[in-house]
Amino acid sequence: MVTRYYEHDIFKEHVTPPGHPERVDRLRALETALTAEQFGTLDRQQAPIADESAILLAHPEEFLLRVKDQIPEEGIARIDADTVVCPQSLNAAMHGVGASMAAVDDVFSGAADNVFVASRPPGHHAEKNTAMGFCLFNNVAIAARHAQKKHDVERVAIIDWDVHHGNGTQDIFWDDPTVLYCSTHQMPLYPGTGAKGETGSKNTICNAPLNAGDGGDKFRAAFKDRVMPAVQSFEPDLIIISAGFDAHYRDPLAQLNLDDEDFDWATGRMMELADRFCSNRLISVLEGGYDLEGLAVSGAAHIHRMMRG
């Protein structure tokens, strides 16, 4: 398998206050893990920047203008209690969008079998009209729309295993029968959405909430019983993973008990479905993961599984 990896120093210039969980050290920890010998063949590329028009694939223009207006000339500004921006935050976010779109192009052109985007700020909490939960723009939603617009894709499945429910992705695709959104997450937990009964107006939302204290057995059961059957029934042309690693047992923001082997296993199941339905077309975009060791070992296991096939 040819696995491409998008990175860029601009992602380290999105500065957050001391003590903020979404910090630049997250990328440094992952980068260190990827210096291991088994990642020698990883196809590393610089993340391109997206044009501002790309944001309009998933967000209205008024929202884009509002985010731009909140970027400070110096220092740090708060969009809400959790979500902060600095002078380079917009630039970083636009490179994250650009890399997510390039990842789609890569798997449809044959440049790569699968792609991982190591970007920040994350994106899955960004709703159509609201930046929140550390997120400015919804990278995976924009990538899905780009696949449909540029590559005439009919059906996209987005699989989100971040410990927090991706309310933004659910909001954007609530009325859309062409995009399946499946999420495993701890509940109750921020942002408070993600109940099983939230199925979308077209029945293309599949939530599989887990309880605090649940481990790999419950996570894998949720995949086998809800997520995988939903994807199989949907028969997608592309699979996108919102790859948060904050369900790891070490993570300070939640209480699930997964380990790197669980993320390896889930990656393998998604790759099997990508092989069956999508000619192996799979992209993965970094979301959460706030314990540095937990993020490093889980992210490395995920990427290595993508490379192994």
Salt bridges, closest charged atoms under 4 A:
ASP9 OD1 - LYS12 NZ 3.76
GLU22 OE1 - HIS14 NE2 3.80
GLU22 OE2 - ARG26 NH1 2.75
GLU22 OE2 - ARG120 NE 2.84
ASP25 OD1 - ARG28 NH1 2.95
GLU31 OE1 - LYS12 NZ 3.13
ASP43 OD2 - ARG4 NE 2.79
GLU52 OE2 - LYS68 NZ 3.04
ASP105 OD1 - HIS146 NE2 2.81
ASP105 OD2 - LYS150 NZ 3.49
ASP105 OD1 - HIS151 NE2 2.74
ASP106 OD1 - ARG4 NH1 3.11
GLU154 OE1 - ARG155 NH1 3.11
ASP160 OD2 - HIS124 ND1 2.72
ASP162 OD1 - HIS124 NE2 3.73
ASP162 OD1 - HIS164 ND1 3.39
ASP176 OD2 - ARG145 NH1 2.55
ASP214 OD1 - LYS218 NZ 3.83
ASP237 OD1 - ARG155 NH2 3.84
ASP246 OD2 - HIS164 ND1 3.18
ASP262 OD1 - ARG220 NE 2.98
ASP264 OD1 - ARG305 NH1 2.51
ASP264 OD2 - ARG308 NH2 3.29
GLU272 OE2 - ARG269 NH2 2.59
ASP291 OD2 - ARG250 NE 2.73
GLU293 OE1 - ARG250 NH1 3.50
